[in-house]
Amino acid sequence: MGTTRPYDIAVVGGGIVGAAAARDAVLRGLRVVLLERGDWASGTTGRAAGLIHSGLRFARDRKFHLALECLREREILHRIVPHLIRPLPVIVPAYRGGSLTLRRIRWGFRFYDWLSMGSGDPVCQILSEREALRRAPVLAGKGLLGAGLFYDFHCPLPSRLVLEHVLSAREQGADCRNYHEVERIRTVQGSFRLEVREVQTGRRHVLEARAVINAAGAWADELGRRAGPGWVARIRILQGAHLWIDADLDTALWCESFPPCFAVPRDGHVVAGWHLRDLSDPSEAVHPDVDGLREWVGLARARMPGLARDRSQLLLAEAGAWAVPRGQQDRAGDLPCRFEVIPSGGPPGFVTLAGGNLTLFRRLAEYGVDAACRHLGAAIPGTTDRTPLVGGGFGDQVVYRENLVECMESLPHIPREVVDHLVSLYGRKACDVIELGLGREELRERLGPGCDDRKAQVVYAVHQEGAQHLDDVLLRRLGTGLRPDRGLGVAEAASRLMARELGWDEPRRRQEQERFEELVWSQIRTAQEVWG
């Protein structure tokens, strides 16, 4: 084992909260290491539906401070990473005898329009029964009184949002290491010594840090126990599961119930859910509860009968472990936006971040770094609310894309649709991917028929974004991860490219392809089991 010069902060966990905390800390001028035992966003964040909440539910319940916080964070996110975030119309139906009435929706809209004044959001609307069914024909018509229409934001590929934070932290000088597992944390003379194992090679290192931010999500208690005896459990672990459905929707739907029924249009299909259940072991979360999802489907068919009429429409089932602070109420409306910074419970300087979501992750990370800075005696304010991510830094995505297209006019082998696709994934960094294609003609080719992704993106993912496995590329870095087959049709082509770039022999290449295919087929088989 070797040692290195001490870091100021070690962040453990490569989901959205950990990546945001690492970026926040390094922007404050601190020496930072970010450690993740798998790939970036390979846990809960990578399986998220991608909703970025506007705070309407809190405005409706007159929790104005929470509504304002959601609004503020949503606007910050849209400003610092505009290419990954887009507005999403949402319809909330009201049914006769239901707890959510049109009057309650109307009052919520009034408060929300007042709170969001000046944000540029379209004004919320109340839809008649006929208009609601026209906009969302999958809804049940019986007992429908009308609906509310408002706008949330949506991140179709949350894993790329995590990558933006990791790459931004790395660009500022953070040491970012995926596939590095923290096996033990010891305190020595006021500092932390982290015993780290490289998952790919088995090599071990000792890293020293003056403070540790525990952003391990559902594994936060496990990491706390590795930091010393006497750790008191702080996390409640839930499994959230949803289905990919072959359906056509122009708007998202949110039907009030417990568990809630939502449907989000995404790249030609719909992500719908969700089913929640308590878990004792977060490693069980990747296996969706078939019985629970079947029960949810029964509930959804009562509210959205046109969504899934037969087995063939269920494409796949996906699940992940979701951590919330212990002791919170079991209400679906409360859980998603609750979080907690736990500055104690372990050794001094060991800060645990519990909860958070794609709306409030930046705020949670900021609070966590604030707590670590207090331990370090460094009163340094955060700047993540006004510092663009690596792919951001432009005011208007349309203007930026048009300027880039104009620059490419002298290069007829880079069509406009390719530029559009790359900007939607990489923002300003699309130029780096295009440069790869200019240098190697073969990399300008599609990965496969009907696939928008190019071979250059695979090479870029390997050499610039830390991808080490086939699923790292296809599920978490390329747009093909949003296709209903999740990239099964291009798995061989992508694996051959990776084999060439990483030096895999043929048995290793086949192993990667088979591993990826089994992962996707297991999700497909589970969806078929749900139908029964």
MARNUFI-668240 format. One line per 3 residues: number of its first residue (from 1); their letters; for each residue x, y, z of C-alpha. Coordinates in pm, 1 decimal. Layout:
BEGIN
NUM	A	X/Y/Z  ...
END
This chain:
BEGIN
1	MGT	0.0/0.0/0.0  117.6/349.9/-79.1  18.9/689.5/61.8
4	TRP	-22.2/1023.5/-111.7  -32.9/1386.5/-5.5  -348.2/1447.1/204.5
7	YDI	-663.3/1572.0/38.5  -879.4/1831.8/206.4  -1198.5/1636.4/134.2
10	AVV	-1266.4/1282.1/17.0  -1612.6/1241.1/-133.1  -1737.3/881.3/-140.8
13	GGG	-2018.9/806.3/-385.4  -2040.7/882.3/-756.3  -2410.4/953.3/-793.8
16	IVG	-2553.1/1299.6/-848.8  -2503.9/1415.9/-486.9  -2143.3/1296.0/-460.0
19	AAA	-2048.1/1435.0/-800.6  -2205.6/1770.7/-713.5  -2026.4/1777.7/-375.8
22	ARD	-1689.5/1710.8/-540.1  -1747.4/1990.3/-790.8  -1860.0/2228.6/-517.1
25	AVL	-1555.6/2156.1/-300.5  -1298.1/2190.6/-577.7  -1453.8/2519.5/-691.7
28	RGL	-1384.3/2647.6/-339.5  -1014.6/2581.3/-396.1  -998.5/2261.7/-189.8
31	RVV	-798.6/1952.0/-278.2  -1060.9/1685.4/-350.7  -1080.5/1316.8/-436.3
34	LLE	-1406.3/1157.4/-555.4  -1436.3/778.9/-519.1  -1703.0/546.4/-663.1
37	RGD	-1691.5/167.4/-640.2  -1882.3/122.7/-966.2  -1931.7/350.3/-1262.3
40	WAS	-2053.6/707.1/-1234.0  -2434.8/710.4/-1199.1  -2450.4/329.3/-1194.7
43	GTT	-2672.6/337.8/-885.3  -2997.1/521.0/-817.3  -2932.9/830.1/-1030.7
46	GRA	-2877.4/629.5/-1346.4  -3218.7/466.4/-1304.3  -3413.6/784.6/-1232.4
49	AGL	-3707.4/888.8/-1448.7  -3545.0/1230.1/-1484.0  -3816.8/1456.4/-1340.5
52	IHS	-3698.1/1791.5/-1206.1  -3982.1/1916.8/-992.8  -4113.2/2270.4/-1010.0
55	GLR	-4237.9/2279.4/-652.0  -4604.5/2293.2/-752.3  -4702.0/2020.7/-505.7
58	FAR	-4556.6/2226.0/-221.5  -4728.0/2543.2/-341.9  -5055.9/2349.2/-350.3
61	DRK	-5001.7/2245.0/12.9  -4888.6/2599.5/105.6  -4532.1/2490.3/185.1
64	FHL	-4396.8/2798.7/16.0  -4035.8/2770.6/134.8  -4003.4/2426.7/-27.7
67	ALE	-4176.3/2544.0/-344.7  -3940.1/2841.3/-371.2  -3636.9/2619.7/-316.9
70	CLR	-3745.9/2382.4/-593.7  -3809.0/2674.7/-828.7  -3470.6/2827.7/-753.1
73	ERE	-3279.8/2503.3/-800.8  -3462.3/2422.9/-1122.6  -3372.1/2761.7/-1268.8
76	ILH	-3007.8/2725.1/-1161.5  -2986.8/2384.8/-1323.9  -3137.9/2508.1/-1647.1
79	RIV	-2887.6/2792.2/-1650.9  -2568.5/2594.5/-1583.3  -2646.0/2290.6/-1801.3
82	PHL	-2909.9/2399.2/-2056.3  -2848.9/2120.8/-2309.8  -2959.5/1843.7/-2071.6
85	IRP	-3269.6/2009.5/-1925.0  -3593.5/2075.4/-2111.4  -3944.9/2190.4/-2015.4
88	LPV	-4207.0/1920.3/-1977.5  -4584.2/1981.7/-1974.1  -4755.0/1785.8/-1695.2
91	IVP	-5125.6/1708.5/-1663.0  -5275.1/1639.9/-1319.0  -5628.4/1497.4/-1350.0
94	AYR	-5903.1/1539.7/-1090.4  -6165.2/1266.7/-1043.3  -6500.3/1264.5/-872.7
97	GGS	-6454.8/1143.2/-513.8  -6077.9/1185.2/-522.4  -5869.3/1374.1/-266.9
100	LTL	-5732.8/1606.0/-535.4  -6010.1/1838.8/-647.3  -6012.0/2100.2/-921.9
103	RRI	-6052.6/2364.9/-654.4  -5738.3/2245.8/-479.7  -5548.5/2238.4/-809.9
106	RWG	-5671.5/2589.4/-891.7  -5553.8/2726.2/-556.7  -5218.1/2553.8/-600.1
109	FRF	-5182.0/2712.0/-943.8  -5258.4/3058.9/-807.2  -4990.5/3029.5/-541.7
112	YDW	-4745.5/2874.3/-786.2  -4796.7/3140.3/-1053.6  -4736.1/3401.6/-787.4
115	LSM	-4418.0/3233.1/-662.5  -4281.2/3171.7/-1012.9  -4355.0/3520.3/-1143.7
118	GSG	-4068.1/3630.7/-1366.8  -3934.8/3280.4/-1425.4  -4062.2/3269.7/-1784.0
121	DPV	-4277.2/2962.0/-1720.8  -4606.5/2934.8/-1911.4  -4905.1/3018.8/-1694.9
124	CQI	-5072.3/2714.9/-1534.6  -5408.5/2621.1/-1684.3  -5723.7/2439.1/-1579.0
127	LSE	-5842.1/2201.7/-1853.4  -6197.2/2086.2/-1906.0  -6274.4/1715.6/-1912.3
130	REA	-6283.3/1718.5/-2294.3  -5956.3/1911.6/-2326.2  -5781.2/1685.2/-2074.9
133	LRR	-5879.9/1374.7/-2271.7  -5772.2/1541.0/-2594.9  -5429.4/1620.2/-2453.6
136	APV	-5393.2/1283.5/-2277.8  -5625.1/1022.4/-2433.2  -5478.5/744.8/-2216.2
139	LAG	-5663.8/885.4/-1911.5  -5979.1/725.0/-1779.2  -6282.5/929.8/-1876.4
142	KGL	-6520.2/795.5/-1611.7  -6551.8/1040.2/-1323.0  -6299.4/1282.4/-1475.8
145	LGA	-6383.2/1639.3/-1375.5  -6097.9/1812.6/-1552.9  -5724.7/1857.1/-1502.0
148	GLF	-5450.3/2102.0/-1430.4  -5168.6/2170.4/-1678.3  -4833.2/2303.3/-1558.9
151	YDF	-4465.7/2271.6/-1654.2  -4187.7/2080.6/-1481.7  -3844.2/2022.4/-1627.0
154	HCP	-3702.8/1691.5/-1746.0  -3355.1/1543.0/-1783.1  -3397.6/1245.8/-2022.8
157	LPS	-3053.6/1098.9/-1944.4  -2968.3/1167.6/-1575.8  -2638.2/978.7/-1602.2
160	RLV	-2507.5/1250.7/-1832.4  -2595.5/1510.2/-1569.3  -2373.5/1318.3/-1326.2
163	LEH	-2096.6/1298.9/-1586.4  -2116.6/1674.7/-1638.3  -2047.1/1723.6/-1267.9
166	VLS	-1765.9/1467.3/-1259.2  -1596.0/1614.4/-1567.6  -1641.2/1967.0/-1431.0
169	ARE	-1481.1/1865.4/-1101.0  -1196.9/1694.3/-1285.7  -1142.3/1999.4/-1507.0
172	QGA	-1101.7/2211.0/-1193.7  -842.7/1972.2/-1048.6  -1038.7/1709.4/-853.4
175	DCR	-905.6/1353.4/-855.1  -1206.8/1153.6/-981.2  -1182.4/773.4/-970.5
178	NYH	-1458.9/534.2/-1064.5  -1424.8/163.1/-988.2  -1246.3/243.7/-661.3
181	EVE	-1408.6/95.4/-350.2  -1347.1/232.8/-1.1  -1304.6/-77.7/215.1
184	RIR	-1218.6/88.9/543.4  -1184.7/436.4/692.7  -958.3/497.6/992.9
187	TVQ	-894.6/815.6/1189.5  -529.5/892.4/1258.5  -423.8/1212.9/1434.3
190	GSF	-729.9/1407.0/1326.2  -724.3/1289.3/963.8  -894.0/1006.1/777.6
193	RLE	-710.1/724.2/608.7  -916.6/554.9/342.7  -816.3/206.3/238.0
196	VRE	-916.0/187.5/-125.9  -925.7/-109.3/-363.2  -920.5/-73.8/-740.0
199	VQT	-1210.1/-294.3/-847.5  -1064.6/-374.5/-1190.0  -713.3/-474.7/-1080.1
202	GRR	-742.6/-553.8/-709.7  -461.2/-312.5/-625.3  -493.1/-131.5/-294.7
205	HVL	-401.0/221.9/-189.5  -425.0/437.0/119.2  -556.5/790.5/67.7
208	EAR	-554.1/1053.2/340.6  -811.1/1331.1/378.7  -888.0/1589.4/644.2
211	AVI	-1265.9/1544.2/600.3  -1494.4/1285.8/440.3  -1830.7/1346.3/273.4
214	NAA	-2039.7/1029.8/274.8  -2253.9/1053.7/-38.7  -2298.7/680.0/-81.0
217	GAW	-2678.6/704.9/-100.0  -2843.1/378.6/-4.8  -2500.9/249.6/106.4
220	ADE	-2439.2/544.8/342.0  -2492.4/337.1/656.9  -2259.7/68.3/525.6
223	LGR	-1988.8/328.0/467.5  -2054.7/472.2/813.0  -1990.9/131.4/967.1
226	RAG	-1663.5/110.4/776.6  -1561.4/438.0/941.5  -1580.3/292.2/1290.0
229	PGW	-1784.4/93.3/1542.0  -2098.5/227.5/1700.5  -2245.0/374.6/1384.0
232	VAR	-2617.9/434.0/1429.8  -2827.9/368.8/1117.7  -2937.8/696.3/960.9
235	IRI	-3086.9/580.3/631.7  -3415.4/428.5/531.3  -3375.1/230.2/209.7
238	LQG	-3655.9/216.1/-44.2  -3672.6/40.2/-375.3  -3825.2/251.1/-647.9
241	AHL	-3930.8/59.6/-960.7  -4083.0/174.8/-1286.8  -4175.4/35.8/-1627.4
244	WID	-4083.8/137.3/-1979.7  -4401.1/125.2/-2190.6  -4445.0/143.4/-2566.3
247	ADL	-4698.0/427.4/-2576.0  -4740.3/769.5/-2733.0  -4775.1/1069.9/-2502.0
250	DTA	-4719.3/1439.6/-2565.7  -4737.5/1537.4/-2198.5  -4642.3/1381.0/-1868.9
253	LWC	-4919.9/1261.8/-1636.1  -4929.9/1268.9/-1258.3  -5225.1/1096.0/-1090.9
256	ESF	-5253.4/1157.6/-717.9  -5241.5/830.7/-524.0  -5013.0/629.2/-299.4
259	PPC	-4800.1/510.2/-457.3  -4828.3/784.2/-719.2  -4898.9/703.3/-1083.0
262	FAV	-4683.7/901.6/-1321.0  -4603.8/866.6/-1690.3  -4320.7/1057.6/-1855.0
265	PRD	-4269.1/1059.7/-2235.4  -3908.6/988.0/-2328.7  -3757.7/921.9/-2671.5
268	GHV	-4057.4/746.2/-2825.7  -4170.3/551.5/-2519.9  -4306.9/625.2/-2172.4
271	VAG	-4144.5/573.3/-1832.2  -4422.2/501.8/-1582.6  -4437.4/413.5/-1215.4
274	WHL	-4363.0/388.7/-944.3  -4376.3/106.9/-693.6  -4206.2/163.0/-357.5
277	RDL	-4106.6/-89.9/-92.9  -3869.5/-95.4/204.7  -3542.7/-284.4/176.5
280	SDP	-3289.3/-395.1/433.1  -3012.8/-455.5/178.6  -2962.3/-201.9/-103.3
283	SEA	-2797.4/-465.1/-323.5  -3143.3/-623.4/-363.8  -3278.0/-308.1/-529.1
286	VHP	-3170.9/-396.4/-883.5  -3428.7/-677.7/-889.5  -3775.1/-521.3/-928.5
289	DVD	-4055.8/-659.0/-713.3  -4275.5/-827.3/-975.3  -4578.5/-861.9/-746.5
292	GLR	-4555.1/-499.7/-641.6  -4526.5/-376.8/-999.7  -4819.9/-598.2/-1098.5
295	EWV	-5025.5/-432.2/-824.0  -4915.6/-90.2/-950.9  -5017.5/-181.7/-1306.1
298	GLA	-5367.1/-263.5/-1175.9  -5385.0/78.5/-1011.6  -5252.2/250.9/-1323.6
301	RAR	-5504.7/78.9/-1548.8  -5781.7/235.0/-1341.1  -5641.0/585.6/-1391.3
304	MPG	-5458.4/550.8/-1726.2  -5629.4/260.5/-1903.7  -5493.8/357.0/-2244.7
307	LAR	-5131.4/341.7/-2134.1  -5070.9/-34.5/-2148.3  -5342.0/-243.0/-2310.0
310	DRS	-5144.7/-563.5/-2365.0  -4823.3/-744.4/-2274.2  -4633.7/-635.6/-2586.0
313	QLL	-4635.9/-273.5/-2468.2  -4434.1/-348.5/-2153.1  -4074.6/-301.9/-2271.3
316	LAE	-3869.1/-344.7/-1955.4  -3870.6/-294.5/-1578.8  -3603.5/-100.5/-1393.8
319	AGA	-3539.8/-46.4/-1023.1  -3292.5/119.1/-788.6  -3226.3/182.2/-420.7
322	WAV	-3342.7/516.5/-289.0  -3216.8/654.2/43.3  -3416.5/888.1/265.8
325	PRG	-3342.8/1003.2/622.0  -3494.6/780.7/888.2  -3806.3/894.9/1067.0
328	QQD	-3972.7/1066.1/773.6  -4339.4/1023.7/699.1  -4444.0/754.5/454.6
331	RAG	-4613.6/996.5/215.8  -4512.9/993.8/-149.2  -4548.2/1369.8/-162.5
334	DLP	-4301.4/1422.1/121.9  -4023.5/1179.0/39.7  -3877.9/1302.1/-288.9
337	CRF	-3768.2/1647.9/-173.5  -3654.0/1569.5/179.3  -3286.1/1557.5/263.5
340	EVI	-3058.9/1587.7/563.9  -2695.7/1670.4/634.7  -2562.2/1463.6/924.3
343	PSG	-2242.2/1631.4/1045.7  -2201.2/1390.3/1335.1  -2274.9/1027.8/1417.5
346	GPP	-1926.8/925.7/1310.7  -1579.9/1070.6/1371.5  -1550.6/1452.2/1362.3
349	GFV	-1526.0/1563.4/1002.4  -1728.3/1268.8/868.4  -2033.1/1429.6/702.1
352	TLA	-2320.2/1213.4/576.6  -2565.4/1334.4/312.4  -2903.0/1161.2/321.8
355	GGN	-3183.6/1193.0/68.6  -3190.8/1439.4/-217.5  -3310.8/1404.6/-575.3
358	LTL	-3255.0/1555.0/-919.5  -3418.7/1878.8/-806.2  -3238.1/1954.7/-480.4
361	FRR	-2910.8/1763.5/-515.6  -2703.3/2079.2/-565.0  -2838.7/2232.5/-246.5
364	LAE	-2774.7/1916.2/-45.7  -2418.3/1896.0/-179.8  -2360.6/2262.2/-93.7
367	YGV	-2480.5/2211.3/263.1  -2254.4/1907.5/295.9  -1945.9/2093.2/174.6
370	DAA	-2036.8/2382.2/408.2  -2031.6/2135.7/700.2  -1696.7/1990.6/589.5
373	CRH	-1550.8/2341.3/555.1  -1657.2/2426.6/908.9  -1462.2/2124.1/1029.4
376	LGA	-1160.2/2237.2/826.7  -1190.7/2592.2/958.1  -1226.6/2727.1/605.1
379	AIP	-1506.6/2981.0/557.2  -1522.9/2957.8/177.7  -1859.1/3024.6/7.7
382	GTT	-1982.1/2798.6/-271.0  -2019.4/2915.4/-631.0  -2198.3/2624.3/-799.9
385	DRT	-2516.0/2826.8/-846.3  -2344.1/3055.8/-1097.1  -2065.1/2843.9/-1247.7
388	PLV	-2159.8/2660.0/-1569.2  -2083.3/2291.8/-1607.9  -1832.3/2181.9/-1872.9
391	GGG	-2097.0/2140.7/-2141.9  -2278.3/2461.9/-2047.4  -2156.0/2816.7/-2066.6
394	FGD	-2393.4/2932.5/-2340.9  -2706.2/3134.2/-2287.1  -2933.8/2985.8/-2549.7
397	QVV	-2903.5/2630.2/-2675.2  -3078.4/2707.4/-3004.9  -2844.5/2997.4/-3082.3
400	YRE	-2539.4/2790.7/-2987.3  -2650.1/2499.2/-3203.5  -2721.4/2726.9/-3499.5
403	NLV	-2376.8/2885.6/-3468.0  -2215.9/2542.3/-3457.7  -2413.0/2428.7/-3762.2
406	ECM	-2297.2/2741.2/-3945.6  -1937.4/2659.6/-3860.0  -1989.5/2308.8/-3998.1
409	ESL	-2128.6/2421.9/-4333.7  -1788.5/2374.9/-4495.6  -1785.6/2015.4/-4367.0
412	PHI	-2065.3/1833.7/-4552.4  -1978.9/1504.1/-4380.7  -2110.9/1644.9/-4047.6
415	PRE	-2488.5/1675.5/-4113.1  -2706.6/1912.2/-3916.2  -2891.8/1630.3/-3740.7
418	VVD	-2560.8/1495.8/-3609.6  -2473.9/1836.0/-3462.9  -2819.5/1859.9/-3303.2
421	HLV	-2782.7/1515.1/-3146.2  -2432.3/1577.6/-3011.8  -2521.0/1917.5/-2866.1
424	SLY	-2820.0/1763.4/-2685.1  -2581.4/1520.9/-2510.1  -2254.7/1711.2/-2472.6
427	GRK	-2333.5/2082.4/-2504.9  -2010.3/2272.4/-2574.1  -1814.6/1947.0/-2557.4
430	ACD	-1988.0/1834.3/-2878.0  -1697.1/2005.1/-3056.5  -1455.1/1753.8/-2901.8
433	VIE	-1659.9/1460.1/-3029.6  -1688.0/1617.9/-3374.8  -1311.2/1665.0/-3378.4
436	LGL	-1266.6/1290.4/-3331.8  -1487.8/1231.7/-3635.0  -1290.8/1481.0/-3841.9
439	GRE	-967.3/1302.3/-3760.4  -1090.3/945.7/-3828.7  -1348.0/901.7/-4103.7
442	ELR	-1473.5/565.5/-3975.6  -1574.8/727.7/-3645.8  -1834.5/939.6/-3826.5
445	ERL	-2039.9/627.7/-3899.8  -2353.2/536.7/-3704.4  -2314.8/261.9/-3447.0
448	GPG	-2594.3/75.4/-3620.9  -2906.9/116.6/-3836.6  -3151.6/368.2/-3692.6
451	CDD	-2907.6/468.2/-3417.1  -2831.1/838.6/-3374.8  -2507.1/775.1/-3187.3
454	RKA	-2178.0/771.1/-3377.3  -1870.5/555.3/-3328.9  -1674.5/862.9/-3222.2
457	QVV	-1890.7/878.6/-2909.0  -1772.9/535.5/-2797.6  -1409.1/637.6/-2836.1
460	YAV	-1478.6/963.1/-2652.0  -1654.8/776.4/-2368.4  -1353.7/548.6/-2321.1
463	HQE	-1076.8/807.7/-2335.2  -1243.7/1119.5/-2195.0  -1530.1/998.0/-1973.7
466	GAQ	-1376.9/700.4/-1790.9  -1593.4/422.0/-1938.9  -1447.2/78.0/-1867.8
469	HLD	-1733.3/-160.3/-1948.2  -1980.0/-192.3/-2233.2  -2277.6/-99.4/-2014.0
472	DVL	-2089.1/214.1/-1901.2  -2101.4/333.4/-2261.5  -2438.2/211.9/-2386.0
475	LRR	-2647.0/277.0/-2073.8  -2486.1/583.5/-1918.4  -2302.3/784.3/-2183.1
478	LGT	-2477.7/746.2/-2519.2  -2830.5/831.5/-2626.0  -2880.3/467.6/-2724.3
481	GLR	-2944.4/393.7/-2355.8  -3283.6/560.5/-2403.4  -3386.6/329.1/-2686.9
484	PDR	-3641.2/58.5/-2597.4  -3379.4/-211.8/-2663.6  -3122.4/-16.2/-2456.3
487	GLG	-2860.1/-73.7/-2725.2  -2890.2/-448.6/-2781.8  -2879.4/-388.9/-3157.9
490	VAE	-2544.4/-207.6/-3141.3  -2380.1/-401.9/-2857.3  -2147.9/-597.6/-3084.0
493	AAS	-2033.5/-293.8/-3281.1  -1971.6/-94.4/-2962.2  -1787.1/-381.5/-2793.0
496	RLM	-1556.0/-420.5/-3092.6  -1471.9/-51.2/-3081.0  -1402.2/-71.2/-2708.0
499	ARE	-1190.4/-383.6/-2754.8  -970.7/-197.1/-3000.7  -939.0/109.9/-2777.4
502	LGW	-884.0/-78.4/-2449.8  -688.8/-377.8/-2578.1  -945.9/-644.9/-2495.1
505	DEP	-889.2/-988.9/-2640.2  -1180.8/-1170.9/-2806.4  -1287.8/-1369.9/-2494.8
508	RRR	-1300.6/-1046.4/-2292.4  -1500.0/-872.8/-2566.8  -1753.5/-1155.3/-2580.1
511	QEQ	-1777.0/-1153.8/-2201.4  -1859.2/-781.1/-2202.5  -2122.1/-823.2/-2472.6
514	ERF	-2283.6/-1121.9/-2298.8  -2284.3/-941.8/-1963.7  -2455.4/-639.1/-2116.1
517	EEL	-2710.1/-846.9/-2306.0  -2803.0/-1048.5/-1995.7  -2851.2/-726.1/-1797.4
520	VWS	-3094.1/-584.8/-2055.5  -3276.5/-912.7/-2117.5  -3334.2/-953.3/-1743.2
523	QIR	-3512.7/-614.7/-1745.3  -3719.7/-722.2/-2045.8  -3812.6/-1058.0/-1888.0
526	TAQ	-3919.2/-887.7/-1565.2  -4156.1/-658.3/-1757.3  -4316.5/-960.6/-1921.1
529	EVW	-4357.9/-1128.5/-1580.5  -4534.6/-818.3/-1449.6  -4814.1/-865.6/-1701.2
532	G	-4860.5/-1222.4/-1578.2
END
